[in-house]
């Protein structure tokens, strides 16, 4: 019996996954963007994954959370970015292009628009062309993950807004983009393997942060991010799930509920 583990195919997951085999993990790893992993989790195709915070809120009765682990930011996240030729304050009524890769970031953008700027008439949609082409043509678009990092390096957009930074400005709290989500059925069948995974994830993260330059040098994306760029990126992330993170997470869920993005307030239930 083994665990099926989801892997978000973004650079920000490297501290959890790069050394995971060395730390003893021998299960199946399935890579994908957050929206794909959300679906696999909800359908029971994988047991556990770092996945969208919004996915947990949407189907929380099916899940438990691994404690003390997340993919978060305390300010700039650098890879959840809104690109526009207009200032943010002028985006009422705008068309916002999306990739559809992440439920959390899309709904965070809606919370920011509705709660903090009072917008009601914007339109979010996935275009028929790549989002990068929308940005190049002067449109407004949300990009996440490695595509956002790449676009930010040479973007033609006049304004680039970091959603992690906007959240901190308005709440003073970290934002939790991804939680380590565990299917309850996996707990019933594989509880000892889950306990081992907790230890392995913590050990892999600790090994990564013991020498981020070494991790960067061993990461393929070093070819376009550069070693210093990767180290800076990982240092701006937060891989913990502390009291402030949980407070920020609860406020996000409350605002999603207030603005009709969730049907009910989820309970935070943890694997013990």
C-alpha positions as CSV (number, residue, x, y, z in Angstrom):
1,X,0.0,0.0,0.0
2,X,1.3,3.4,-1.0
3,X,0.2,7.1,-0.9
4,X,-0.7,8.9,-4.1
5,X,0.7,12.4,-3.7
6,X,-0.2,15.5,-5.8
7,X,2.6,17.8,-6.9
8,X,1.9,21.4,-8.1
9,X,4.2,21.7,-11.1
10,X,5.5,25.2,-10.0
11,X,8.8,26.3,-8.7
12,X,7.4,27.3,-5.3
13,X,6.9,23.6,-4.5
14,X,10.5,22.7,-4.9
15,X,11.4,23.0,-1.1
16,X,8.8,20.4,-0.3
17,X,9.5,18.0,-3.2
18,X,13.2,18.2,-4.3
19,X,14.5,16.2,-1.4
20,X,11.4,14.2,-0.7
21,X,12.7,10.9,-2.1
22,X,15.9,11.3,-0.1
23,X,13.7,11.7,3.0
24,X,12.1,8.3,2.4
25,X,9.0,9.0,0.3
26,X,8.3,6.0,-2.1
27,X,4.7,6.6,-3.1
28,X,3.2,7.8,-6.4
29,X,3.6,11.4,-7.4
30,X,1.1,13.0,-9.8
31,X,2.0,16.5,-11.2
32,X,-0.4,19.1,-12.4
33,X,-1.6,22.7,-12.1
34,X,-3.7,23.5,-9.0
35,X,-7.1,23.1,-10.8
36,X,-6.1,19.6,-12.0
37,X,-5.0,18.5,-8.6
38,X,-8.3,19.9,-7.1
39,X,-10.2,17.7,-9.4
40,X,-8.1,14.6,-8.7
41,X,-8.5,15.2,-4.9
42,X,-12.2,15.7,-5.1
43,X,-12.6,12.5,-7.2
44,X,-10.4,10.4,-4.9
45,X,-7.7,9.8,-7.6
46,X,-5.0,11.1,-5.2
47,X,-4.8,10.8,-1.4
48,X,-3.0,14.0,-0.5
49,X,-1.7,17.2,-2.2
50,X,-0.7,20.8,-1.7
51,X,-3.8,22.2,-3.3
52,X,-6.0,25.3,-3.5
53,X,-7.2,26.7,-0.2
54,X,-10.5,27.4,-2.0
55,X,-10.8,23.7,-2.9
56,X,-10.6,22.8,0.8
57,X,-13.3,25.3,1.6
58,X,-15.5,24.0,-1.2
59,X,-15.3,20.3,-0.2
60,X,-14.1,20.5,3.4
61,X,-16.2,17.6,4.6
62,X,-14.2,15.2,2.5
63,X,-10.8,16.5,3.7
64,X,-8.4,16.9,6.6
65,X,-5.4,19.3,6.7
66,X,-1.8,18.4,7.4
67,X,-0.9,20.8,10.3
68,X,1.8,23.4,10.1
69,X,2.3,23.2,6.3
70,X,1.2,25.5,3.6
71,X,2.3,27.5,0.5
72,X,1.7,31.1,1.6
73,X,3.1,34.6,1.5
74,X,3.5,37.4,4.0
75,X,3.3,40.1,1.4
76,X,4.7,39.7,-2.1
77,X,4.3,36.2,-3.5
78,X,5.8,37.2,-6.9
79,X,3.9,34.5,-8.8
80,X,0.2,35.6,-8.5
81,X,0.2,38.8,-10.5
82,X,-2.4,41.0,-12.1
83,X,-1.1,42.7,-15.3
84,X,-2.8,45.8,-16.7
85,X,-2.2,48.9,-18.7
86,X,-4.6,50.7,-16.3
87,X,-4.2,51.4,-12.6
88,X,-6.0,49.0,-10.3
89,X,-8.4,51.8,-9.2
90,X,-9.7,52.2,-12.8
91,X,-10.6,48.5,-13.4
92,X,-14.3,48.8,-12.7
93,X,-16.0,47.3,-15.7
94,X,-12.8,45.7,-17.1
95,X,-12.5,42.4,-18.8
96,X,-10.0,40.2,-16.8
97,X,-8.3,37.3,-18.7
98,X,-7.7,34.2,-16.6
99,X,-5.8,30.9,-17.2
100,X,-8.3,28.9,-15.1
101,X,-5.3,27.2,-13.3
102,X,-6.2,28.2,-9.8
103,X,-9.4,28.5,-7.9
104,X,-7.8,30.3,-4.9
105,X,-6.2,33.1,-6.8
106,X,-9.2,33.8,-9.0
107,X,-11.4,34.1,-6.0
108,X,-8.8,36.1,-4.1
109,X,-8.9,38.6,-7.0
110,X,-12.7,38.8,-6.8
111,X,-12.5,39.3,-3.0
112,X,-9.9,42.1,-3.5
113,X,-12.1,43.8,-6.2
114,X,-15.4,43.5,-4.3
115,X,-14.3,44.0,-0.7
116,X,-11.4,46.4,-1.0
117,X,-12.3,48.4,-4.1
118,X,-16.0,48.1,-4.3
119,X,-16.0,46.8,-7.9
120,X,-19.2,45.0,-9.2
121,X,-19.1,45.2,-13.0
122,X,-15.8,43.5,-14.0
123,X,-15.9,40.3,-16.1
124,X,-13.5,37.3,-15.6
125,X,-13.1,34.9,-18.4
126,X,-10.6,32.4,-20.0
127,X,-9.7,33.8,-23.4
128,X,-9.3,31.7,-26.6
129,X,-5.7,32.8,-26.9
130,X,-2.8,32.6,-24.4
131,X,-3.2,35.1,-21.6
132,X,0.3,36.4,-22.4
133,X,-1.1,37.6,-25.7
134,X,-3.9,39.5,-23.9
135,X,-1.3,41.3,-21.8
136,X,0.9,42.1,-24.8
137,X,-2.1,43.6,-26.5
138,X,-2.8,46.0,-23.6
139,X,-5.4,43.9,-21.8
140,X,-5.8,43.1,-18.1
141,X,-5.0,39.5,-17.0
142,X,-4.2,37.4,-14.0
143,X,-1.3,34.9,-14.2
144,X,-0.1,32.5,-11.6
145,X,2.9,30.2,-11.0
146,X,5.9,30.0,-13.3
147,X,4.0,31.8,-16.2
148,X,3.6,34.8,-13.9
149,X,7.3,34.8,-13.0
150,X,8.3,34.6,-16.7
151,X,5.8,37.4,-17.7
152,X,7.0,39.7,-15.0
153,X,10.6,39.5,-16.3
154,X,9.8,41.2,-19.6
155,X,6.2,42.3,-19.5
156,X,4.9,45.1,-21.6
157,X,2.2,45.9,-19.0
158,X,2.4,49.3,-17.4
159,X,1.1,48.1,-14.0
160,X,1.8,44.8,-12.2
161,X,0.0,44.1,-9.0
162,X,1.0,41.3,-6.6
163,X,-2.1,39.8,-5.0
164,X,-0.2,38.6,-1.9
165,X,1.0,42.2,-1.4
166,X,-2.5,43.6,-1.9
167,X,-3.9,41.2,0.7
168,X,-1.3,42.2,3.2
169,X,-1.9,45.9,2.6
170,X,-5.6,45.5,3.4
171,X,-5.6,42.8,6.1
172,X,-2.1,42.9,7.7
173,X,-2.1,39.1,7.5
174,X,-0.4,36.3,5.4
175,X,-2.3,34.8,2.6
176,X,-2.5,31.0,2.3
177,X,-2.6,30.0,-1.4
178,X,-2.3,26.3,-0.9
179,X,-2.9,23.9,2.0
180,X,-1.7,20.3,2.3
181,X,-5.1,18.6,1.8
182,X,-5.7,15.0,2.8
183,X,-8.7,12.9,1.8
184,X,-10.5,11.5,4.9
185,X,-10.6,8.1,3.3
186,X,-6.8,8.0,3.1
187,X,-6.7,8.6,6.9
188,X,-8.9,5.5,7.4
189,X,-6.8,3.3,5.1
190,X,-3.2,4.7,5.3
191,X,-2.8,6.7,8.6
192,X,0.7,5.5,9.3
193,X,1.8,6.4,5.7
194,X,0.4,9.9,6.3
195,X,2.3,10.3,9.5
196,X,5.5,9.3,7.7
197,X,4.7,11.8,4.9
198,X,4.4,14.6,7.5
199,X,7.9,13.8,8.8
200,X,9.3,13.5,5.3
201,X,7.8,16.9,4.1
202,X,9.2,18.7,7.1
203,X,12.6,17.1,6.6
204,X,12.6,18.0,2.9
205,X,11.7,21.6,3.6
206,X,14.4,21.8,6.3
207,X,17.0,20.4,3.9
208,X,16.0,22.9,1.2
209,X,16.3,25.9,3.5
210,X,19.6,24.8,4.9
211,X,21.1,25.6,1.5
212,X,18.8,27.4,-0.9
213,X,21.6,28.2,-3.3
214,X,22.3,24.5,-3.7
215,X,18.6,23.8,-4.3
216,X,18.6,26.6,-6.9
217,X,21.6,25.1,-8.7
218,X,19.9,21.8,-8.9
219,X,16.6,23.2,-10.2
220,X,16.0,23.3,-14.0
221,X,14.4,26.7,-13.8
222,X,17.7,28.2,-12.7
223,X,18.3,28.6,-16.5
224,X,15.8,31.5,-16.7
225,X,15.3,32.6,-13.1
226,X,19.0,32.5,-12.1
227,X,20.3,31.2,-8.8
228,X,19.8,34.5,-6.9
229,X,16.3,34.9,-8.4
230,X,15.2,31.5,-7.2
231,X,16.6,32.0,-3.7
232,X,14.9,35.4,-3.4
233,X,11.6,33.8,-4.6
234,X,11.7,31.0,-2.1
235,X,12.6,33.4,0.7
236,X,9.5,35.5,0.0
237,X,7.3,32.4,0.4
238,X,6.1,31.0,3.6
239,X,5.8,27.3,4.0
240,X,4.4,27.3,7.5
241,X,0.8,27.4,8.8
242,X,0.9,29.3,12.0
243,X,-1.6,31.4,13.9
244,X,-1.4,34.4,11.6
245,X,-1.8,32.2,8.6
246,X,-4.9,30.6,10.0
247,X,-6.4,34.0,10.8
248,X,-5.8,35.2,7.3
249,X,-7.2,32.0,5.9
250,X,-10.4,32.4,8.0
251,X,-10.8,36.0,6.8
252,X,-10.4,34.9,3.2
253,X,-13.1,32.2,3.7
254,X,-15.4,34.7,5.5
255,X,-15.1,37.2,2.6
256,X,-15.7,34.5,0.0
257,X,-18.9,33.7,1.9
258,X,-19.9,37.3,2.1
259,X,-19.5,37.8,-1.6
260,X,-21.3,34.6,-2.7
261,X,-18.2,32.7,-3.7
262,X,-18.8,30.1,-1.0
263,X,-22.1,28.6,0.1
264,X,-21.0,28.0,3.7
265,X,-18.1,28.7,6.1
266,X,-15.8,25.7,6.2
267,X,-14.4,24.2,9.4
268,X,-10.7,23.7,9.7
269,X,-10.1,20.1,10.6
270,X,-6.6,18.7,11.0
271,X,-5.0,15.3,10.8
272,X,-3.9,14.4,14.3
